[in-house]
Amino acid sequence: MPLEDVTVPRTGESISEGTLNRWLKPDGAYVRVDEPLFELGTDKATQEVVAPVAGVLRVLVPEGRTVEVGTVVARIDTDATAPDTAPRPPAPEPKTTAPIPPRAEQPRTGLSPAAARVLAEAGLSPAAVTGTGPGGLVTKTDALTAAAALKLAAAPPAAATENGQTAPRLAASAPPVPPVASASAPAVSASATGAAPARLSTREPMSHVRRRIAARLLESQNTTATLTTFNEADMTAVQDLRARYNDRFEKKHGVRLGFMSVFVKAAVEALKAFPLLNARIDGTDIVHQHFYDIGVAVSTDKGLMVPVVRDADRLGFADIEKKIAELAQKARDGRITVGDLEGGTFTITNGGIFGSMMSTPILNPPQVGILGMHSIIRRPVVVNDQVVIRPMMYLALSYDHRLIDGREAVQFLVRIKECVEDPERMLLDV
């Protein structure tokens, strides 16, 4: 029978291997052309690999294995015919007086895909786990901790013998396993067993994405001369602009007017005024980049990713908001591609969405500048010799001192401040 090989594709010039995270189709399933087969994680992104032909899938490599580019991970029997998908009449429901058990609870919105798989394998309800991620998101670590707690609760307690030694109690005499209330609550009371409280720990390998993030951060710290300068911006004008036009903006463009598009446009204006912040170092050369590809940091369950908004100087506010929303959703859904992440001449990160008041962003080499946004806090400031309450945001610019001097860095951040505090000047180019 003709068999078609399914191999690990090359997803980028510098990528030679990846992790087969999970099969999207089980062994023996009939697959159609371009139907997603498995999820491949690399050091830059996670993507789905599709079927090159139609037929019955024969899985050769299990989930979790590290595979090199070109490795045959499955074969497809192209002689197999598609199963009959014609609708069949529903079978009559059996008569019974017993109440119909409720369906298993569906995973709630605040649940990552990886955590959902772990909870499903452990037979745990998502509602029984307390999330520690942003907005109460249940992460994979939360799920692993809850699963480990359940295993500890299921283990038979020790019974004392006549000589004071302990022996495992028979399974038949073990008490019923209590339900797990949360990932942080102990499954077995220390006072009930007389034993010391359990000290749980779990181990899992770093994903390719997490390993790549770690390597990049270490590279940034070791290969750049990073300094950070700070300023603050009065967000009154931007908030008033949104209050006046947001409804009409959303009705016309189908997307809300956010803060990020304002900062992207402000960054472009500042980069035009101070082009060295848009350059990069290559050996002993300075590479001047006459285009503006702005990276926007996005937090995902797999780690921080920085998709790039290409040619931001040619986009309006609505186009920038749409592009950021599209890239952020692709990153969180695991559909981001290497092409979405490569390049970038300058980066913006917004720690304010998590409540950060101030931070020092780390450079994303070979870029020489990164802008950090933070929480908007209403506090007293002096305006025209009067103390007034204004919505203020601290701004941070980290820069590579090998190329950028303090004067340019400070003036660059002042230019950002001016554009944000008076957004009309960006429309008038003044």
Phi, psi and omega in degrees: 000138181294130178238133179255126180287141172250116185246163176284120183280160173274119184259356178187160184297324185265005184258123181244348180206171179200181178247129176281092187296311181195151174274132178271346175231137182283163177298132180091356180281150175276130181239152178252165181301135178068014175276133182302131181256310182210163180257123182251122177258128177240182183285358179241328184197173174242132182218160179266138177256131187258165181284130179284334180219173177263148178155195181266130184278133174240104184285133180249332184240128181285168179294150176089353182279144172275126185233140178276158177301132181094351179294136176280115182256347180195166173228151181240123177280105185280350178280342183291145180263154180294142178293155179291118181254011180297140181294140178251149179295140182294141178288145179295141180288134178292144179282130179204151179259352180284145179295144180284124181295143180293152176293154178300140182298132179284148179301136180286172185298322183277058184217122179285154179302320180296319179294322179299320180294317181297317180294322179296319180293327181274352181073030181258147176275135178303330181293343182271001184244133178272123181278142178249001180279183180302131179066024181081015180298131175279114183267173179298323179297319176301316182294318179296321179296318179295321179294321178294322178295323178295319178296321179296319179294328182281344181290136181292134180289159181278146178246140182284144176256177185295326182273012178088351178282165179249144178227148180296134178283147181298146182300328184294334182264001181290139180290160179300144180285123180288153178292149179278120183281321179198169182292335184265345182277134178293139183284330182234131181288133179294325181290332181285327183260343183077007181260166177291150179303143181293141176243095187278146171209146178231159180228138175212147179288147175296140173289163178300321181296314181295321178296321179293319177299315180299316181295320181293319180295318179294320177299318181298316181292327186272339188244358179237155174259084191272129170233159179229134174242150187237155172205183177220153182232137174277116186270012183302312184296318180293318178296320177295320179299315179294320181296324182282322192242356189299318181297313179292323178298313181291322180295323182279319188255349179075018180210147181281152177277111182254181179283329188296321180296325178296317181288327176297313179295321178296320179297319179298315179299318180291323178294325176295323181284330181229077189296341179297332178290346179259004182264181175213161180261131175232097184067243177256012181253154171255121179262110179275125182254117186263041175213164188231090178256107188262120175278138180239115183293133180232129178272128178231172178295337180268356181126181182283130175236153183233079174292156190247131172270108185283143176049053182297336180291340180264359184256146173275178181301317182294317180296322179294315180298318180296316182294318179297316180297319180295313182292320180296319179293320177297321180295317183286333179274356182078020181256006182292143180251165179299323179298331179286339187255338185286153177082212184096132181253343182200150185234146174237132177233141184240090176284349181296334180292342177257003178099008181291131178272324180199144179203170177243100183297151178263136182298151178250084185304147006273013177296152182248007179207147175213134181258131177252125173262156183220185184297147173269119183236128177282122181208162182287134175222164180263122177230120181053046178064017176240140176275118182229162177265124181226151174282111187246146176231130172282138177244143179229133175239113171266137185216157180273109185291349175296330183244326186254127175274163182301323181299311180296320181297314180296315180294324176299314182291326175296321178296320175301312180303314182297319181292322181288320182284342178220075188297338180298333182293335177289329178285330181266352180058052179232000000 
